[in-house]
Amino acid sequence: MEKGYLSLILHAHLPFVRHPEYTEFFEEDWLFEAITETYIPLIDVFDKLIEDGIGFRITMSITPPLLSMLTDPLLQSRYIRYIEKRIELAEKEIERTKHQPEFNRLAQMYYGYYTNARKVFAEKYRWNLVSAFKKIQDAGNLEIITCGATHGYFPLMNNNMNAMRAQVYVAVNHYEKHFGRRPHGMWLSECAYEPGIDKILRDTGIRFFIMETHGILFASPRPKYGIYAPIFCPSGIAAFGRDMESSKQVWSAREGYPGDFFYREFYRDVGFDLDYDYIRPYLHGDGKRSNIGIKYYRITGKTDQKEPYSPEKALDRAAGHAGNFLFNRQRQIEYLSTVMDRKPIVVAPYDAELFGHWWFEGPQWIDFLFRKIDSDQKEISLITPLEYLEKYPVNQVSTPSPSSWGYKGYHEYWLNESNDWIYRHLHKAAERMVELAKTYHCLSENALRNRALNQAARELLLAQSSDWAFIMKTGTMVEYAIKRTKEHLLRFTKLYDDIRSDNIDVAWLSNIECKDNIFSDIGYHIYQ
């Protein structure tokens, strides 16, 4: 009989990036890289575990923007083009490296890696990876939870409860459309908690959400079990807190497993290493060098003289690190079980893209960990937050503290000198959207106006994505983040003016409906 539980939670999210006005677009590669390096490897691991009869439980958020992109025919077809170019390059690399055994075997590895990705995507799941995750959820091994409609940052939307409510209701409805049932849990965008959001979640049937550590530890009254059991907000919804000890072992590049010298080096890529004329056909139209995905070196150490990557040694390290992680959780739970009158739960949440994209061996680490938990010990069982609530339906009532998992633990990463200018415009747009919804409170026979109102809702939601403020602060792709924020706000403002003046530009509306086609069945009345 187990002494406690481990709940592994992966947050799968990307901002909505779709540009039909271009034949190709650099930022769409964010999705294609994640499909190839994270989502398909995870699906492969989960499918093989089920095939081998390994009993596992894992929780995974799939955010509404990611759901929308994974099921979009345009992006699906562009992914086929993307992966076929990788396969072509890998074939060329096999020929180019035929006299370099240490690199030739890696070129062959990448050829197998890419051809498998294409097979899984196109043949096994017929272009729809959402169906793969749904199948694993329906099998009882995966609990898929949702997130804000466009990953809106709730604490900086607290001046307009209708706007916060719309982010939640649109997300829940979108989830039900794709998975055939309502979600049980929500990943708060950036783990950012704002008092009052729990009541909105409760009203949609959400039963739990995930928080950063200090959001639980600083709750009032102080939680008896700390982060090792959920608390109930006064609204009745459960909050689970992140365990920092288990999290840091995995996500920290310097102190955690991903920094091991035998793991693949992310920052050495053939897109920068190889002769320009040779690699040019695999770059985007502007010809700028960029990551291709083929990487031949291991981390090696703090040196520019990197050693060739050895998949066998890396997998051996991943197995060892899975064993180490399990050992540490066993000791942790063994101790907690002596000081708690219930079985503790260790909640370990991570960005899904850590596994495979940033940490190439990450999916295999999960595979090793789950197999070891299943066969090598009896102290720990895997569990989802919902299953834990079913085992322990009575929990302490406490009010969580405002918090996030961003730098310094609060809100300054999304509100600082690099991005503070966006909020007065977002607040005004949200105020106007509520005004429109109340003015036109009933659907009328004016189909064109209804279309414009629905598109205004889409533009506001897209402008509210926390990703844009985050990118402005990090200093990467800032121009694109600013452009997206301004575009959605300007489109919203034109729609607002056109609706109020009853002078809607049909051709322009059709154009932006094609570009920003997220949430095709949205109803603007959600803002009433």
N, C-alpha and C positions, 0 to 999 in steps of 0.2 A: 504494500500500500504506500502510495506516494506521501511525502511530507509537505509538499508544496507544489506550486505551479509556475511555469514559465509561459509568458504570453509574448510571442514575437509579432511585431506589427510593422508592416511596410507601408510607407506613404508614397503612392505612385501618382505623380502630378507633373504636368507640363502646361505652360500657358497656351491658350488657343492661338495657333499660328497656321494660317491658311491663306494663300495668295493666288487665287485663280487668274489674276490679272497678269501673272508672270508664268513663263514656261517652267522655270525652276526658281527656288528661293532659298537662300542660304539657311535662314532660321528654321525652315521646315526640317532640316537635318537633325535638329534636336529630337524630333519625334522618331525619325528613322534610326538614329543611333540608339535610342532607348529601346525601340522594338528589337533591334538586332542584338544588342549587348546586355539588355536587362530582361525585357518581358518574355522573349522567346526562351532564353536560358532558364528563367524561373519556371515557365510552363513545362519545359523539358524535365526539370527536376521534379516538379509536382506530379507530372504524369508517370514518371518512372517509379516514384515512391508508391503511388497508388497501385501500379502494375505489380510491384514487388510485395504488396500487402503490408507496407509500413504505415502504421497508424500515426498520423500527424495532424496538428491543428495549427493554423496560422491565420492572422488577420491582415487584411490589405485594403487600404483605401484606393479606390480608382476614382479620381476626381471627375466632375462633369466635363471640363474641357478636354481631358484625356479621353474619356468615353466618346465624346463627340468626334475627336480626330481619328480614333481607332476605327470608327464605323463610317467615316466619310469616304465615299467612292473615289473622289479626286485624290485624296492623300493615300488611299490604299493603292491606287494605280501608280502613283509616284513612288511609293515604297518599292514596288516591283522593279521599276527602273533603277532605283538606288541600289538595291541588292544585286541586280544583274551586273551593274558596273563593278561592284566589289568582286563578284565572282570572276569577271573578265580580268580584272587587275591581278587577282590571286593566281590565275592561270599564267599570266605573263611573269609573275614573280617566281613561280616554280621553274620556268625556263631561265630567267635571269640569274637565279641563285644555284643553278644545277652544279656548279663547281665550288659551292660554299655549303657544305653539309649542315652546319649548325643553323644556317638561315633557310636552307631548302626545306628541311623538315618543318620549320615554322610556316613557310609559305604553303606547304601541303596542309598543315593544320588549319590555316585560315581558309583555304579552299573548302575543306570539309565543313568548317564553321559556317561559312556563308551559304554553301549549298544546302546545308541542313536548315538554316534560317528560311531560305526560300521555300523549301519543302514544307516546313511546319506552317508557314504563313499562307502559301498559295494552295497547297494540296490538302494538308491535314485539316486546317481550319478555314479554308476557302475565303481568305482575305480578312476574316473577322476574328481577331484575337479575343474580343470580348466574349465570344461564345466559348472559348477555351477556359477563361476564368469562371464563367457561369457554370460550366460543366464540373469544374473542381469544387465550386461552392455547392452545387446540387449533390455532389458525392459526400458532402459533410466534412471535408478537410479544410476548407477555406471559408472565412467569414469576410465578405466584402462590405466595407462601410463607405460612406460618402463624405463629401466635404462641401464647403460653400460653393455656390453655382459657378463662380469664376475665381475661387480662392480669395474672396474679398477679406480684407483685414478688419474684423469686427470691432475691435476697440477704437478704430478711427472712423467708424461709421455710426457711433453711438448717439449722434445728434438726430438720427432719423431711424426710428425703430422699424418703420415700414420698409426701408431699404435693407436693413438687416434681415427682416422677415422674408423679403423676396429672395435674398441669397439662399436662404434655407429651403423655402418651399419649392423654388425652381429645382434645386439640387435633388430633393426628395422625389419629386415627380419624374425627373430625368432618370434617376436610379430605377424607379418602378417600371418605367418604359423599357429599360434594357434588361432587367433581371427578373421581372415578373412578380416582384413583391416589394414591400417597403423596406428601407434599410433599418437596421437595429441600432447602428452606431454612426458617429460622425467624428472625423478628424477635423478639429478646428484649424482653420488656415493658420500656419506658422505656430500652432499650439497656443494661439492668442485668445485668452479668456477675458470676457467683459461681462460684469454682472448684468443679468437680464437676458443674455443669449440662451441660457439654459431653459428659460420659460418658453422661448420660441421653439427650441428643439423638442421640448416635451409635447407641445401642441401638435407636432407633426408625427409623433409616435416614436421619436428617437429615444433610446433608453440609456445610452452612455456616450461619453466623449473622452478624448485623450488630452492630458494637460502636461505642461512642464513641471518638473519636480517642485519648485518653490510655490507654484500655484496651489499645490496640496499642502505642503509643509507650513505655509503661512496662512492657511485657512483658519476661519474663526467659527467655533472654537477649535483648538488645535486637535488634529486627528489623532486618535489613540494609537492607530497602527502605522502612522506615517504614510509612506507611499506604497506599503505592502498590502493594502486592502483599499477598495474604493470608498469614497464618501458619497453621500447623497446630498445634492444641493437642496435648499428648502423647497424647490419646485418638484423634487422627487427624482430627478435625473441623476445618474451616477457619473462620477468623474474619477478616472484612473490616472495616476501620476507616473511619469517616466522614472525608471531606476537609473541613476547616473552611473553607477558602478559598471553595470553590464553594458550600457550604451557606449561609454568611453572606450572600453576594450575593443569595440568594433569600429566606431566611426573615426576615431582619432588617427590621422595619418602619421603622426609622430610617436604617439604612445600606444596606439592600437595595432591590431593585426595588419591592416592594409599597408603599413609602412615597412613590412618585412623585406629584407634585401633580395629575397628570391622571388618575390611577386613581380608581375609584369609592370614595367614602367609606363605610366600613362602619357607622359610628356615627350616621349620619343616616338615620332610617327613618321611613316614614309612620306606623308604629305609635305613634310619639311626636310626630310633626310635625302630623298632621291633627286636625281637630275630633273631640272624643271621641265624640259621638253618631254621627258619620259612620263612624268606624272601629270602633265597639263591636261590631258583628256579626262582626267578624273576629278579635276577641280571645277568650281563653279564658273559661270560665264565671265565674271570679272577677272578671272585668272589668279586671284590671290591664293597663296598657299594656305591650306587648312588641314585639319585632321582627317585622315582617310579611314583609320581604324586598324590598319595593319601596323603592329608595333613589335619590333624584334628584340627588345632589350629588357632586362630585369632592372629593378631599382638599384641594385648593386651597393649603393651608399651615397654619401654626400660628395659626389664626384661627377664630372662630365664624362669620365671614361667608363661607360656602361658595358657590362658583360652581356653576352647573348642570353636570352630567356630560355629556361628549361621547364617545359610544362610538367614533367615528372616531378622535379624537385619542388615546384610551386604547389602541386597537388598534395605532395607529402607534407608541406608546411600547412596547407589548408586543413588537412586531417588532424595534424598536431594541434592547430589552433582551435579546431572544433572541440577536441578533447580537453584542452585547457579551459575553454569557455564553460564547458559542461562541469568540469571539476570545480571551478570557482562558483558556479551556481549551486552545485550540490552543497558546498561548504556554507554558502550564504543562506540557503534555505534550511539547512540543518540547524544553523544557529537561530534563525527567525522562528522556527517551529518550536523552540524551547521557551520563547518569551511571548508567544501569541497563543490565544485560545481558539484560533482557527488556522487553517492552512494558508500560508502567505502566497501572494501572487507577485512575481517579479515581471514588471512590464518593460519590455525592451523595444522601443520604437525607433525606426530609422527611415531615411529617405530610400525608397526602393532603388533609385538609380545608383546608389552606392554599390549595389550588388551587380557586378558584371560590367557596368560602364566605367566607374571610377576604380573599383576593386574587381579586376577581371575574374579572380578566383572566388568571388563572393557567393555566387549560386552554388558552387561545389561545396563551399564551407557550410551553407545551409543544409545541403544534402548529407554531408558527413555528420553534422550536428543532429539532425532528425533521426538518422539511422542509429547513432550512438544512444540517443535518448530512448529509442525503441528497444534496443537489444542489450545495452551495456550496463544498465543501472535501474533502480526502482525508486529512487528518492524523489524524482521530478516527473511530472506529467505536463505535456503541452496542453494549453487551454486557450480559449478565446475569452475576451471580457464578458461577452454575453453568457457563456457557459459558467463563468465564475459567479455572475449575478444569480444564475439559476440555482447554484449550489448554496450561495449565501445571500438570500433575498433581503436580509435585515442588515442594515449598515448605518454607521454614524451619520447624523445630519450635521453638515458644516458648510459654511459659505466660502468657496474658493477665493483666492486672492487674484486680482488682475495680474497677468503675466504673459510671457511668450517664451519660445525657445530661441529667440534671436539674441544677438550680442547684448550682454549685460542683463538679459532676461526680461526686458520690458518692451517698450515700443519705439525706442529711438532709431532702430535700424530702418524703420518705415516712416519716420518723421524726423527729418534732420535738414541741414542746409542744402543737401543735394536734391531733395524731393518734396520739401514742405509746400512748394508752390501749387502742387496738384490738388490739395485738399479743399481749398475754397471753391474750386471749380467742380470737384466731385460732389461736395455738399449742395451746391446750387443746383446741379443737374438732378440729384436725388430729390431735392425739394420740388423741382419742376415736374419730375416724373410722377410723384404723388399727386401733385396738382392736376396733371392730365388725367390720371386714373380716376380721380374724384369728379372731375368735370364731365368726363365721358364714362360715367359709371356703369352704363349698360351698353352691351354690344348693340350696334345699330345696323341698319341696312346699308350703311356707307362702308362698303368693303375696303375701299382704298384708305379711308381714315383708320380703320381697324388695323390694316397692314402697317401703316405708319406708326401707330401707337405701339404695336408689338415690336417693330424694329427699334423704336426709341428705347424700349425696355432692354433689348439686346445690347444696344450701344452703351447704355449706362452700365450694365453688368460687365461688359468687356473692359470698360474704362476702369472699373473698380478692382481689377485683378491686382493682388499684392505683388505679383512678379515685377511689374513695371517699377514700382518704388524701390523694390529690392535691387533690381539691376542698376538703377540710377546710383544707389549707394555703393554697390560693389565696384562700379567703374568699368564693367564689361558690357559691350553692346548698348551703351547708354543712348546713343543716337536713335537706335531702334526703339528702345523703351519710351523715350520722349515722343517719338513719332507716333507710336501706337496710342499713347495716352491722349495726345492732341487730336489725332484723327477721330477717335471714338467720341471725344467731347464735342468736337466741331460737328460731327454727324448728328449727334444728339441735339445740339442747339439748333441746327437747321431744321430737323424734324419737328422740334418744339415750335419754332416760329411758323413753319409751314402748316402745322396742324391748327395752331391758334388762329392763323389768318385764312384757314380753309383754302390753301393754295399749294397743294402737294405736287411736287415734281415727280411724275410717274416714272420717267426713264431713270432719273437719279435714284429713286427709291428701289427700283428693280435691280440696279447695279450694286447698291450696298447690301441688299438682301442676298445677292449671290456671293458677295465677298464675306459678309459676316453672317453666315447661315446657321450659327449655333442655336440650339433650342428651337427647332422648327415648329414645335407645337406650343410655344409660350403664349400665355394670355396676359396682356398688360394689366388686367384687373387684379393681378397678384399684388399690385402696389396700393390697392385701396385700403 
